[in-house]
Amino acid sequence: MLRTTDLDFEARAELVAAARAANGSVDPDVEVDCSAVDSVETIDDAVIGMFATLARGARRRGARIVLVRASKSLRAQLQQAGVPGGLTFS
């Protein structure tokens, strides 16, 4: 499981790199622990784009990006933005 505490530029780059590295693992799904992410404010387009890109890549592989313990605000914002299939919440 990947853990992120922030969604700034550096954290996004680290998250994308870790998710891509996990693509070759035995388990096709990549779990991202979002419990420490504070998303009370509006997330920016770059964050939405990152999750959309990860979700599309996962869907192409027949996998999912699973956001674990994502706040209601983060979930709502990603769903409202229409982030594609391949991204789920648990």
Backbone as ProteinMPNN parsed JSONL, in Angstrom:
{"seq_chain_A": "MLRTTDLDFEARAELVAAARAANGSVDPDVEVDCSAVDSVETIDDAVIGMFATLARGARRRGARIVLVRASKSLRAQLQQAGVPGGLTFS", "coords_chain_A": {"N_chain_A": [[0.838, -1.171, 0.0], [0.552, 2.161, -0.871], [1.407, 5.199, 0.695], [0.293, 8.466, 1.24], [0.741, 11.789, 2.319], [0.366, 14.271, 1.479], [-0.519, 16.321, -1.33], [1.062, 17.896, -2.913], [3.353, 19.181, -5.437], [5.83, 17.663, -5.343], [5.052, 15.445, -3.798], [3.079, 14.374, -5.445], [4.628, 13.565, -7.644], [6.201, 11.576, -6.441], [4.19, 9.77, -5.69], [3.107, 9.01, -8.179], [5.372, 7.771, -9.323], [5.746, 5.647, -7.513], [3.325, 4.27, -7.841], [3.522, 3.496, -10.506], [5.721, 1.798, -10.306], [4.604, -0.201, -8.777], [2.943, -1.363, -10.584], [3.916, -3.675, -11.801], [3.643, -5.643, -9.931], [2.503, -8.659, -8.228], [-0.16, -8.432, -7.332], [-2.635, -6.858, -9.076], [-3.991, -4.521, -8.398], [-3.509, -1.25, -7.09], [-3.128, 0.13, -4.012], [-3.777, 3.163, -2.372], [-3.135, 4.879, 0.459], [-4.985, 7.319, 1.778], [-5.534, 8.502, 4.153], [-4.189, 10.451, 5.616], [-4.335, 12.709, 4.12], [-5.287, 16.007, 3.818], [-8.069, 17.262, 2.617], [-9.875, 19.38, 2.68], [-10.05, 21.776, 1.402], [-10.5, 22.871, -2.016], [-9.302, 20.614, -4.41], [-6.627, 20.848, -6.759], [-6.373, 21.148, -10.404], [-4.147, 19.706, -11.248], [-3.88, 17.621, -9.403], [-6.266, 16.243, -9.819], [-5.811, 15.52, -12.472], [-3.585, 13.836, -12.128], [-4.687, 11.638, -10.685], [-6.574, 10.833, -12.591], [-4.921, 10.043, -14.719], [-3.482, 7.921, -13.501], [-5.655, 6.218, -12.997], [-6.605, 5.643, -15.603], [-4.369, 4.285, -16.665], [-4.312, 2.065, -14.957], [-6.776, 0.895, -15.559], [-6.329, 0.104, -18.216], [-4.596, -2.007, -17.775], [-6.243, -3.787, -16.603], [-6.621, -3.412, -13.936], [-7.016, -1.675, -10.778], [-6.904, 1.537, -9.175], [-6.972, 1.966, -5.862], [-8.305, 4.05, -3.563], [-7.733, 4.331, -0.316], [-9.344, 5.017, 2.681], [-10.012, 7.636, 1.915], [-11.052, 10.992, 2.277], [-14.448, 12.247, 2.55], [-14.706, 14.614, 1.189], [-12.537, 14.572, -0.655], [-13.254, 12.314, -2.157], [-15.743, 13.187, -3.231], [-14.937, 15.396, -4.773], [-13.274, 14.202, -6.72], [-15.089, 12.476, -7.955], [-16.968, 14.325, -8.892], [-15.399, 15.624, -10.741], [-15.292, 13.74, -12.636], [-13.432, 11.67, -12.774], [-12.05, 8.914, -14.385], [-13.145, 5.414, -14.74], [-11.474, 2.723, -13.034], [-10.52, 3.833, -10.868], [-11.179, 3.466, -7.538], [-12.82, 3.471, -4.309], [-12.189, 2.67, -0.906]], "CA_chain_A": [[0.0, 0.0, 0.0], [1.264, 3.428, -0.937], [0.857, 6.156, 1.657], [0.594, 9.848, 0.917], [0.262, 12.733, 3.324], [0.208, 15.563, 0.835], [-0.723, 16.222, -2.766], [1.801, 18.952, -3.578], [4.061, 18.731, -6.639], [6.781, 16.596, -5.037], [4.305, 14.271, -3.341], [2.435, 13.775, -6.623], [5.662, 12.874, -8.426], [6.55, 10.357, -5.712], [3.053, 8.864, -5.753], [3.042, 8.468, -9.539], [6.495, 6.846, -9.485], [5.475, 4.448, -6.708], [2.212, 3.549, -8.468], [4.052, 2.854, -11.718], [6.58, 0.683, -9.876], [3.723, -1.258, -8.273], [2.211, -1.943, -11.707], [4.432, -4.987, -12.141], [3.54, -6.557, -8.806], [1.58, -9.783, -8.38], [-1.507, -7.892, -7.169], [-2.773, -5.806, -10.093], [-4.535, -3.295, -7.831], [-2.586, -0.414, -6.317], [-3.844, 0.825, -2.944], [-3.176, 4.413, -1.931], [-3.692, 5.279, 1.746], [-5.207, 8.765, 1.762], [-6.063, 8.9, 5.459], [-3.497, 11.623, 6.148], [-4.481, 13.823, 3.19], [-6.283, 16.995, 4.217], [-8.653, 17.771, 1.369], [-11.01, 20.232, 2.989], [-10.088, 22.773, 0.341], [-10.635, 22.348, -3.368], [-8.061, 20.081, -4.978], [-6.366, 21.53, -8.021], [-6.458, 20.364, -11.634], [-3.001, 18.795, -11.348], [-4.192, 16.437, -8.589], [-7.3, 15.518, -10.556], [-5.135, 14.936, -13.632], [-2.743, 12.72, -11.675], [-5.541, 10.487, -10.404], [-7.166, 10.391, -13.856], [-3.874, 9.33, -15.455], [-3.259, 6.646, -12.819], [-6.84, 5.378, -13.187], [-6.612, 5.154, -16.99], [-3.318, 3.277, -16.79], [-4.75, 0.862, -14.243], [-7.866, 0.283, -16.327], [-5.721, -0.56, -19.38], [-3.974, -3.254, -17.304], [-7.26, -4.596, -15.956], [-6.426, -3.23, -12.495], [-7.665, -0.502, -10.194], [-6.254, 2.336, -8.147], [-7.915, 1.968, -4.742], [-8.011, 5.089, -2.584], [-8.128, 3.817, 0.99], [-9.608, 6.031, 3.698], [-10.087, 8.988, 1.348], [-12.109, 11.787, 2.917], [-15.65, 12.465, 1.739], [-14.43, 15.754, 0.319], [-11.686, 14.116, -1.758], [-14.092, 11.441, -2.997], [-16.735, 13.987, -3.947], [-14.28, 16.224, -5.781], [-12.824, 13.348, -7.82], [-16.279, 12.006, -8.667], [-17.532, 15.469, -9.603], [-14.517, 15.914, -11.872], [-15.46, 12.68, -13.63], [-12.242, 10.82, -12.895], [-12.542, 7.706, -15.058], [-13.103, 4.096, -14.097], [-10.118, 2.303, -12.692], [-10.278, 4.458, -9.556], [-12.246, 3.104, -6.613], [-12.626, 3.899, -2.94], [-12.516, 1.674, 0.117]], "C_chain_A": [[0.884, 1.235, 0.0], [0.602, 4.391, 0.037], [1.26, 7.559, 1.227], [0.009, 10.748, 1.994], [-0.02, 14.097, 2.712], [-0.004, 15.33, -0.646], [-0.05, 17.379, -3.493], [2.61, 18.345, -4.728], [4.993, 17.558, -6.355], [6.071, 15.313, -4.608], [3.612, 13.584, -4.513], [3.441, 13.001, -7.445], [6.063, 11.565, -7.762], [5.433, 9.327, -5.799], [2.939, 8.215, -7.133], [4.156, 7.453, -9.757], [6.251, 5.543, -8.723], [4.357, 3.617, -7.329], [2.681, 2.843, -9.731], [4.939, 1.669, -11.363], [5.736, -0.495, -9.401], [2.962, -1.946, -9.396], [2.673, -3.352, -12.036], [4.297, -6.007, -11.027], [2.528, -7.658, -9.094], [0.135, -9.305, -8.281], [-1.679, -6.744, -8.156], [-3.304, -4.488, -9.542], [-3.473, -2.565, -7.016], [-3.42, 0.343, -5.29], [-3.06, 2.052, -2.513], [-3.879, 4.834, -0.646], [-3.773, 6.801, 1.786], [-5.664, 9.297, 3.108], [-5.411, 10.169, 6.004], [-3.608, 12.845, 5.233], [-5.602, 14.731, 3.668], [-6.85, 17.615, 2.942], [-9.914, 18.582, 1.629], [-11.17, 21.287, 1.897], [-10.232, 22.083, -1.005], [-9.286, 21.825, -3.858], [-7.87, 20.687, -6.365], [-6.405, 20.567, -9.211], [-5.324, 19.364, -11.769], [-3.252, 17.512, -10.56], [-5.246, 15.589, -9.296], [-6.678, 14.823, -11.767], [-4.272, 13.75, -13.261], [-3.594, 11.479, -11.433], [-6.189, 9.951, -11.678], [-6.16, 9.583, -14.671], [-3.598, 7.967, -14.834], [-4.426, 5.696, -13.053], [-6.901, 4.816, -14.603], [-5.569, 4.066, -17.196], [-3.705, 1.97, -16.119], [-5.828, 0.142, -15.037], [-7.326, -0.455, -17.546], [-5.1, -1.899, -19.015], [-4.992, -4.201, -16.676], [-7.171, -4.504, -14.439], [-7.209, -2.003, -12.03], [-6.674, 0.246, -9.312], [-7.3, 2.454, -7.043], [-7.479, 3.035, -3.74], [-8.608, 4.652, -1.251], [-8.253, 4.981, 1.968], [-9.538, 7.467, 3.143], [-11.242, 9.726, 2.008], [-13.31, 11.926, 1.974], [-15.432, 13.596, 0.751], [-13.588, 15.341, -0.891], [-12.48, 13.237, -2.706], [-15.035, 12.262, -3.866], [-16.094, 14.806, -5.059], [-13.811, 15.393, -6.976], [-14.013, 12.832, -8.632], [-16.915, 13.13, -9.476], [-16.704, 15.82, -10.831], [-14.618, 14.846, -12.953], [-14.221, 11.848, -13.833], [-12.705, 9.452, -13.377], [-12.489, 6.444, -14.196], [-11.665, 3.65, -13.914], [-9.707, 2.894, -11.368], [-11.458, 4.104, -8.663], [-11.868, 3.559, -5.213], [-12.929, 2.745, -2.004], [-12.319, 2.287, 1.492]], "O_chain_A": [[1.838, 1.338, 0.771], [-0.621, 4.394, 0.185], [2.418, 7.811, 0.892], [-1.079, 10.496, 2.511], [-0.584, 14.974, 3.367], [0.301, 14.253, -1.158], [-0.511, 17.806, -4.552], [2.555, 17.138, -4.963], [4.946, 16.554, -7.065], [6.458, 14.219, -5.019], [3.561, 12.355, -4.573], [3.148, 11.895, -7.899], [6.246, 10.555, -8.442], [5.701, 8.137, -5.963], [2.702, 7.011, -7.239], [3.913, 6.384, -10.318], [6.522, 4.459, -9.24], [4.434, 2.388, -7.34], [2.277, 1.711, -9.996], [4.911, 0.646, -12.047], [6.109, -1.651, -9.599], [2.388, -3.013, -9.18], [1.872, -4.155, -12.514], [4.786, -7.129, -11.159], [1.79, -7.598, -10.078], [-0.709, -9.733, -9.069], [-0.947, -5.757, -8.085], [-3.092, -3.44, -10.152], [-2.649, -3.184, -6.343], [-4.314, 1.108, -5.651], [-1.846, 1.996, -2.315], [-5.078, 5.114, -0.653], [-2.75, 7.485, 1.823], [-6.136, 10.431, 3.195], [-6.035, 10.89, 6.783], [-3.041, 13.897, 5.531], [-6.726, 14.283, 3.895], [-6.179, 18.402, 2.274], [-10.896, 18.481, 0.893], [-12.286, 21.642, 1.52], [-10.1, 20.864, -1.112], [-8.264, 22.5, -3.739], [-8.84, 20.999, -7.055], [-6.461, 19.348, -9.047], [-5.509, 18.289, -12.341], [-2.874, 16.43, -11.008], [-5.129, 14.365, -9.36], [-6.988, 13.665, -12.048], [-4.226, 12.761, -13.993], [-3.267, 10.394, -11.915], [-6.337, 8.739, -11.83], [-6.511, 8.554, -15.247], [-3.49, 6.968, -15.546], [-4.221, 4.505, -13.282], [-7.215, 3.64, -14.788], [-5.846, 3.044, -17.825], [-3.452, 0.891, -16.656], [-5.796, -1.082, -15.171], [-7.817, -1.534, -17.877], [-5.074, -2.82, -19.831], [-4.636, -5.303, -16.26], [-7.598, -5.419, -13.734], [-7.955, -1.389, -12.792], [-5.732, -0.337, -8.774], [-8.388, 2.983, -7.269], [-6.409, 2.931, -3.141], [-9.827, 4.609, -1.083], [-7.362, 5.825, 2.06], [-9.067, 8.383, 3.817], [-12.293, 9.14, 2.265], [-13.191, 11.745, 0.762], [-15.911, 13.547, -0.382], [-13.896, 15.719, -2.021], [-12.392, 13.395, -3.924], [-15.116, 12.062, -5.078], [-16.639, 14.903, -6.159], [-13.937, 15.831, -8.12], [-13.945, 12.761, -9.859], [-17.349, 12.918, -10.608], [-17.245, 16.262, -11.845], [-14.097, 15.019, -14.055], [-13.97, 11.366, -14.937], [-13.656, 8.892, -12.831], [-11.896, 6.406, -13.118], [-10.756, 4.155, -14.573], [-8.682, 2.519, -10.8], [-12.605, 4.406, -8.994], [-10.738, 3.978, -4.966], [-13.816, 1.935, -2.272], [-12.539, 1.62, 2.503]]}, "name": "protein", "num_of_chains": 1, "seq": "MLRTTDLDFEARAELVAAARAANGSVDPDVEVDCSAVDSVETIDDAVIGMFATLARGARRRGARIVLVRASKSLRAQLQQAGVPGGLTFS"}
